Amino acid sequence: MTTLSRRGFLAVGTAASAALLLPARVGAASDARRLIATTRTIEVQGRAATVMGLVDEGGRLGLALDPGERFRVDLSNALGQETIIHWHGQIPPNAQDGVPNTNPMLPPGETRAFDFAPRPGTFWMHSHIPAQEIGLLAAPLIVRSEADIADDRQEVVLFLHDFSFKSPEEVLAEVTGGHGAAPAMGHGRMQGMPGIQGMTGGRDHAMTGNMGAMAMDLNDVDFDAYLANDRTLDDPEVIAVERGGRVRLRAINASSMTSYWLDLGAVTGRLVATDGDACQPYAASRLAIAPGQRLDIEIDLPGDGGALPVLALREGARERTGIILAPRGAKIPRIDGLSEADHPPAFADLSQEAALRALSPLSGRPADRAPMVMLGGAMSPYEWTIDGRAWGSHTPIPVRSGERVEMMFHNMSMMAHPMHLHGHVFQVVGLGMTRIAGALRDTVQVPPMSMVTIALDAGEAAPWMLHCHHMGHLAAGMMTELDVSA
């Protein structure tokens, strides 16, 4: 590990690094784990920053459950404001989903009990209030399987955030509250039509495929920093690994508004799970990950004993963050927070999604219902809608429990939308007009002017939230409900 700077003396800063790879519970006095929504202090670019977090009774960020262990959690609110926590990718009863449309808010100082059988895999938990998620009220949720215990590999969690020294409320106000062209943040400008000013980094990017010479918007906000396990590349986490060993990297994009390329350099990894569900191994050295998504990547470490940086490169920009996997005695490289490449590509062509295949796909059956869901909006004015309506005036999508539903997301906007459906696992079955038998997911990236079709079996009769996982878009109204009736 690297030598601690002032970070080591900050009140809760010790939760930032090794705590992201949590030990299994040993000898607990009660079946219930304790989870606390609280504030903590981290160091970013040499400055102390107060952020939020979800910590256990030992102050460690997140939870890891043993194989077969129930999700028995007492959630306490130690913030000075009400909150509500969603268990992203899990399928609890709707009354425990942690969403404000059907669940009560948790007032300051109160505790609420949760008890359900969790799905194994890589998940995370976060506030369902956009400003709180921007403020880092999130943490990993790792549910280990028997196969995880039996496999001869080390587990490493990579937890990604975008970070601003401004308050989350200021970030949201600047991105959503302007009229005309939105006011700039950082040093960015809109990556939209030439000459239009806005709030993204870098030059205009031409779209490929059916968009021809049109341009897309990539990033709404230039954040002050991009964090991997609460740290930047000026002081990255260095994780001790075995020379020539195997690592299962559990990558979680908890960023509020930023997509990344995960870059392994010269090493080729194997993507083995998407959003907690196994996929047929997909070999790559660079993988796209959108907000809300998780990727499990198996990495065979080099036998020469050298360190392996695992970098997360902001989509369409030069900023990057990451961690370093290092065997004993390895020389630790210094890595600049800006990549050498001027403008890494956007991942709007969905070539990665097209190549993925679920290891255990949904059973084959015809669709009982096939709604088309229109995604719309623009940067100026900053309005984002589903089927032409914002949350509050939305029209829920009606389905019946047990039906096979094929839902086509048709994105008519110039920005990508990571669409997340609560309470269900779905399979990607169509990209444009091409049918595929793709990966299982709970969050799928829908590029600008594109169509992505998902299949699912409607579950518990309840109104399940369906929304864009970009917090600016969600706050501006891009949310509706999948209304499942009995």
C-alpha positions in Angstrom: 0.0 0.0 0.0 1.1 3.6 -0.5 2.2 5.7 2.4 -0.8 7.5 3.9 -0.8 11.3 3.7 -3.1 13.5 5.8 -5.8 11.2 4.6 -4.8 8.7 7.3 -5.7 11.2 10.0 -9.1 12.2 8.7 -12.0 11.2 10.8 -13.6 8.5 8.6 -11.0 8.4 5.8 -9.9 4.9 6.8 -13.2 3.7 5.3 -12.0 4.7 1.8 -9.6 2.1 0.6 -9.2 -1.5 1.9 -12.8 -1.3 3.3 -14.1 -1.5 -0.2 -13.1 -5.2 -0.2 -15.0 -6.2 2.9 -14.5 -9.4 4.9 -17.3 -11.8 5.5 -19.1 -11.5 8.8 -17.6 -13.5 11.6 -19.3 -14.2 15.0 -22.0 -11.5 14.7 -24.1 -11.3 17.9 -27.3 -10.7 15.8 -28.6 -11.8 12.4 -29.0 -8.1 11.4 -26.2 -6.1 10.0 -26.1 -2.5 10.8 -25.8 0.1 8.0 -25.5 3.8 8.7 -26.2 6.7 6.2 -23.8 9.3 7.4 -21.2 11.9 6.5 -17.5 11.1 6.3 -14.3 13.0 5.3 -12.0 12.0 2.4 -9.1 13.8 0.8 -9.3 14.9 -2.8 -6.4 16.6 -4.5 -4.9 17.5 -1.2 -8.1 19.0 0.2 -10.4 17.6 2.9 -13.9 17.0 1.6 -17.0 16.1 3.5 -19.1 13.6 1.6 -21.8 11.1 2.4 -21.6 7.3 2.7 -23.1 4.1 3.8 -20.9 2.4 6.4 -21.2 -0.5 8.7 -20.8 -0.5 12.4 -17.0 -0.5 12.0 -17.0 2.6 9.8 -16.3 0.5 6.6 -18.0 1.5 3.4 -20.5 -1.1 2.1 -21.5 -4.6 2.9 -20.4 -8.1 1.7 -22.7 -11.1 2.4 -21.7 -14.8 2.7 -23.1 -17.4 0.4 -26.8 -18.1 1.4 -26.9 -15.2 3.9 -30.1 -13.2 4.0 -30.0 -9.5 3.6 -31.0 -8.7 7.2 -30.0 -5.0 7.6 -30.9 -2.3 10.1 -30.5 1.0 8.2 -29.9 4.0 10.4 -30.1 7.6 9.3 -27.3 9.7 10.9 -27.7 12.5 8.4 -29.4 15.8 9.2 -31.9 15.2 6.5 -34.3 12.4 5.4 -33.1 9.8 3.0 -34.1 6.6 1.2 -31.7 3.9 0.1 -32.2 1.7 -2.9 -30.6 -1.8 -3.2 -29.6 -1.5 -6.9 -30.0 -4.7 -8.8 -31.5 -6.6 -6.0 -35.2 -7.8 -6.1 -36.7 -7.3 -2.7 -40.4 -7.0 -2.1 -41.5 -3.7 -3.5 -42.1 -2.4 0.1 -38.3 -2.7 0.7 -37.1 -1.4 -2.6 -36.0 2.0 -1.2 -37.9 4.3 -3.6 -40.0 7.3 -2.8 -43.0 6.4 -5.0 -43.9 3.4 -2.8 -41.7 3.6 0.3 -41.7 6.2 3.1 -38.6 8.4 3.6 -36.3 7.6 6.5 -36.2 10.6 8.9 -33.0 11.7 10.6 -32.2 9.6 13.7 -34.5 6.7 12.8 -33.7 3.1 11.9 -35.6 0.8 9.5 -35.2 -3.0 9.2 -34.8 -4.9 5.8 -35.0 -8.6 5.4 -35.0 -10.4 2.0 -33.1 -13.1 0.1 -30.4 -11.4 -2.0 -29.3 -12.2 -5.4 -25.6 -13.2 -5.6 -23.2 -11.0 -7.5 -21.9 -7.5 -7.7 -24.4 -4.9 -6.7 -24.5 -1.5 -4.9 -26.7 0.6 -2.8 -27.4 4.3 -3.0 -29.8 7.1 -2.1 -32.7 7.5 -4.5 -32.4 11.3 -4.0 -30.3 12.7 -6.9 -28.5 15.3 -4.8 -27.5 12.7 -2.2 -26.2 10.3 -4.8 -24.1 13.2 -6.3 -22.9 13.7 -2.7 -21.6 10.1 -2.6 -24.3 8.5 -0.5 -23.6 5.1 -2.0 -21.5 1.9 -1.3 -20.7 -1.5 -2.7 -23.0 -4.5 -2.0 -21.2 -7.7 -2.7 -23.2 -11.0 -2.4 -20.8 -13.9 -2.6 -21.8 -17.3 -4.1 -20.3 -20.7 -3.2 -18.4 -20.6 -6.5 -16.8 -17.3 -5.4 -15.5 -19.0 -2.2 -14.3 -22.1 -4.1 -12.5 -20.2 -6.9 -8.8 -19.6 -6.5 -8.8 -15.9 -7.1 -8.5 -12.6 -5.3 -11.5 -10.3 -5.2 -10.9 -6.5 -5.8 -13.7 -3.9 -5.8 -13.4 -0.8 -8.0 -15.9 1.8 -7.0 -16.1 4.8 -9.3 -17.5 8.3 -8.5 -17.6 11.7 -10.0 -16.9 14.4 -7.4 -17.4 18.2 -7.1 -16.2 20.5 -4.3 -19.5 22.3 -4.8 -22.5 21.1 -2.9 -24.7 18.6 -4.7 -27.5 21.1 -4.7 -25.2 23.6 -6.5 -24.3 21.0 -9.1 -27.9 20.1 -9.8 -28.9 23.8 -9.9 -26.2 24.6 -12.4 -27.0 21.6 -14.6 -30.8 21.8 -14.5 -31.7 25.3 -13.6 -30.4 27.4 -16.4 -32.3 28.8 -19.3 -31.0 29.0 -22.8 -27.5 27.5 -22.9 -26.6 26.1 -19.5 -23.9 27.8 -17.5 -20.4 26.2 -17.8 -18.9 24.1 -15.0 -15.2 23.4 -14.8 -13.6 24.2 -18.2 -16.0 22.4 -20.4 -18.4 23.1 -23.3 -21.3 21.2 -24.9 -20.3 18.4 -27.2 -23.4 19.0 -29.3 -24.0 21.0 -32.5 -21.0 23.2 -33.4 -21.0 26.6 -31.8 -23.5 25.8 -29.0 -22.0 26.5 -25.6 -22.7 24.2 -22.6 -21.2 22.2 -19.9 -19.2 19.2 -21.2 -15.5 18.7 -21.8 -13.6 18.6 -25.0 -14.4 19.1 -28.7 -17.5 18.1 -30.6 -17.7 14.4 -31.3 -19.3 13.2 -34.5 -21.6 10.2 -34.2 -21.1 7.1 -36.2 -23.6 4.7 -37.8 -27.1 6.0 -38.6 -26.4 9.5 -37.2 -24.0 10.3 -40.0 -22.4 13.7 -39.4 -24.6 14.7 -36.5 -23.0 15.2 -33.1 -23.8 13.9 -29.7 -23.7 15.3 -26.2 -21.5 13.2 -23.9 -21.0 14.9 -20.5 -23.3 17.4 -18.8 -20.8 18.4 -16.1 -17.0 18.7 -15.8 -16.6 17.4 -12.2 -13.6 18.5 -10.1 -12.3 15.0 -9.8 -13.0 11.4 -10.7 -12.6 8.9 -7.8 -11.7 5.2 -7.7 -12.3 3.8 -4.2 -12.5 7.5 -2.9 -9.1 8.4 -4.4 -7.6 10.1 -7.4 -4.5 9.2 -9.4 -2.3 11.6 -7.5 -2.7 9.2 -4.6 -4.2 6.0 -5.9 -5.1 2.9 -3.9 -2.4 0.3 -4.4 -3.7 -3.2 -3.8 -1.4 -6.0 -2.9 -1.8 -9.0 -5.3 0.0 -12.3 -5.9 2.5 -12.3 -8.7 1.0 -14.2 -11.6 -2.2 -14.7 -9.7 -5.8 -14.2 -10.8 -8.1 -11.4 -9.8 -11.8 -11.0 -10.1 -12.3 -7.2 -10.5 -15.8 -6.1 -9.4 -16.2 -2.8 -11.1 -19.1 -0.6 -10.1 -19.9 2.7 -11.8 -21.5 4.7 -8.9 -20.9 8.0 -10.7 -23.9 10.3 -10.9 -23.4 11.4 -14.5 -20.2 9.9 -16.0 -19.5 6.9 -18.2 -16.0 5.4 -18.4 -13.8 3.1 -20.4 -12.1 0.6 -18.1 -8.6 0.2 -19.4 -6.3 -2.7 -18.6 -3.5 -1.6 -20.9 -1.6 -4.4 -22.5 -3.5 -7.1 -20.4 -6.6 -8.7 -21.8 -9.2 -9.4 -19.2 -12.4 -11.6 -19.4 -15.7 -10.0 -18.7 -17.6 -12.8 -16.9 -20.7 -11.0 -15.4 -22.8 -7.9 -16.2 -24.9 -6.2 -13.5 -24.5 -9.3 -11.2 -25.4 -12.0 -13.8 -22.9 -14.3 -15.5 -22.2 -13.9 -19.2 -20.2 -15.9 -21.6 -16.6 -14.8 -21.2 -15.8 -11.8 -23.4 -12.1 -11.0 -23.9 -11.1 -7.3 -24.0 -8.5 -4.9 -22.6 -11.0 -1.9 -22.7 -14.6 -2.1 -21.6 -17.4 0.5 -21.4 -19.3 1.0 -18.2 -22.2 3.5 -17.8 -23.7 4.9 -14.6 -25.4 2.2 -12.5 -23.7 -0.7 -14.4 -21.4 -3.3 -12.9 -18.8 -5.4 -14.7 -17.0 -8.5 -13.3 -13.7 -8.9 -15.0 -11.2 -11.8 -14.5 -7.6 -10.7 -14.9 -4.6 -13.0 -15.0 -1.8 -10.9 -13.6 1.5 -10.7 -15.5 4.1 -13.2 -14.4 6.9 -10.6 -14.6 5.9 -9.1 -11.2 5.1 -5.7 -12.6 2.3 -3.5 -11.3 -0.9 -3.4 -13.3 -2.8 -0.1 -13.4 -6.6 -0.5 -13.8 -7.8 2.8 -15.2 -11.2 4.4 -15.7 -11.1 6.9 -18.5 -13.9 9.4 -18.7 -15.9 8.9 -21.9 -14.9 11.4 -24.6 -12.5 13.3 -22.4 -9.0 13.0 -21.0 -9.7 12.7 -17.2 -9.1 9.4 -15.7 -8.9 7.7 -12.3 -8.0 4.1 -11.2 -6.3 1.7 -8.9 -3.0 -0.2 -9.1 -2.6 -3.9 -8.6 0.9 -4.6 -7.4 2.8 -7.7 -6.3 5.3 -7.4 -3.5 8.3 -5.4 -4.6 6.8 -4.0 -7.8 7.7 -0.5 -8.8 4.6 1.7 -8.5 4.2 3.9 -11.5 3.1 7.6 -11.3 0.1 8.1 -13.6 -1.1 11.4 -14.7 -4.8 12.2 -14.1 -5.1 13.2 -17.8 -4.5 10.6 -20.4 -2.1 11.1 -23.3 -4.9 10.6 -25.8 -6.5 13.8 -26.8 -10.1 12.5 -27.1 -10.9 8.9 -26.3 -13.9 7.7 -28.2 -17.5 7.6 -27.3 -19.1 4.2 -27.0 -22.2 4.9 -28.9 -21.9 2.1 -31.4 -23.0 -0.6 -28.9 -20.4 -3.0 -30.3 -19.6 -4.3 -26.8 -23.3 -4.9 -26.0 -23.8 -6.7 -29.3 -21.0 -9.1 -28.5 -22.2 -10.1 -25.0 -24.2 -13.3 -24.3 -25.9 -14.3 -21.1 -24.7 -17.6 -19.6 -28.3 -18.4 -18.5 -30.6 -16.5 -20.8 -34.3 -16.0 -20.3 -36.4 -19.0 -21.5 -37.7 -18.6 -25.0 -41.3 -17.5 -25.3 -43.2 -15.0 -27.3 -43.8 -11.5 -25.9 -47.3 -10.9 -24.4 -46.7 -7.2 -24.5 -44.3 -5.0 -26.4 -44.4 -1.3 -25.4 -42.2 1.3 -27.1 -40.7 3.7 -24.6 -39.7 7.1 -26.1 -36.7 8.8 -24.5 -36.6 12.5 -25.2 -35.1 15.8 -24.1 -32.3 18.3 -24.8 -29.6 20.3 -23.1 -31.2 23.6 -23.7 -33.7 23.9 -22.1 -32.6 21.1 -19.8 -35.6 18.8 -19.9 -35.6 15.0 -20.1 -38.8 12.9 -20.6 -40.2 9.4 -21.0 -43.0 9.2 -23.6 -43.0 13.0 -23.7 -43.7 13.4 -20.0 -41.7 14.2 -17.0 -42.0 12.5 -13.6 -45.1 13.8 -11.8 -47.1 14.0 -15.0 -45.9 10.6 -16.2 -48.0 7.8 -17.7 -47.1 4.4 -16.1 -46.4 1.5 -18.5 -49.1 -1.2 -17.8 -48.2 -4.9 -17.7 -49.5 -8.0 -15.9 -47.5 -10.1 -13.5 -46.1 -13.2 -15.3 -46.2 -11.6 -18.8 -43.2 -11.7 -21.0 -42.6 -8.1 -21.9 -40.4 -6.8 -24.7 -39.7 -3.1 -24.2 -38.0 -1.0 -26.8 -36.2 2.1 -25.7 -36.2 4.5 -28.6 -33.8 7.4 -27.8 -34.8 10.5 -29.8 -32.3 12.7 -27.9 -28.7 13.6 -28.6 -27.5 12.1 -25.3 -27.1 8.6 -24.0 -29.4 7.3 -21.2 -28.5 4.5 -18.9 -32.0 3.1 -18.3 -32.5 1.2 -15.0 -35.6 -0.9 -14.2 -36.3 -1.8 -10.5 -37.4 -5.2 -9.3 -36.5 -7.1 -12.5 -33.6 -8.6 -14.4 -33.9 -8.2 -18.1 -32.1 -9.5 -21.2 -30.9 -7.3 -24.0 -32.6 -8.8 -27.1 -32.4 -6.1 -29.7 -30.0 -3.4 -30.9 -31.7 -1.2 -33.5 -33.6 -3.6 -35.8 -31.1 -6.5 -35.1 -32.2 -9.3 -32.8 -29.6 -10.7 -30.4 -29.6 -13.0 -27.4 -27.6 -10.6 -25.3 -26.5 -10.1 -21.7 -28.7 -10.0 -18.6 -28.8 -6.6 -17.0 -30.7 -4.2 -14.8 -29.2 -1.0 -16.4 -28.7 -0.7 -20.2 -27.0 2.2 -22.0 -29.2 3.6 -24.8 -27.1 5.7 -27.2 -28.4 8.9 -28.9 -30.8 8.3 -31.8 -30.8 4.5 -31.1 -33.1 1.7 -30.2 -32.4 -1.0 -27.6 -34.9 -3.7 -26.8 -35.1 -5.6 -23.5 -37.1 -8.7 -22.5 -38.3 -9.4 -19.0 -40.9 -11.4 -17.1 -43.1 -9.1 -15.1 -42.7 -9.7 -11.4 -44.5 -8.6 -8.2 -47.7 -6.6 -8.8 -46.5 -3.1 -7.9 -45.4 0.1 -9.5 -41.7 -0.4 -10.2 -39.6 2.6 -11.0 -38.1 2.9 -14.5 -35.6 5.8 -15.0 -32.4 7.1 -16.5 -29.6 6.6 -14.0 -27.9 9.9 -15.0 -28.8 12.0 -12.0 -29.2 15.2 -13.9 -31.7 13.6 -16.3 -33.5 11.9 -13.4 -33.8 15.2 -11.5 -35.1 16.9 -14.6 -37.9 14.3 -14.9 -36.7 11.2 -16.8 -38.5 8.6 -14.7 -41.7 6.7 -14.9 -43.2 3.4 -13.5 -43.6 -0.1 -14.8 -47.1 -0.7 -13.4 -47.4 -4.4 -12.8 -50.9 -5.6 -12.0 -52.0 -9.0 -10.7 
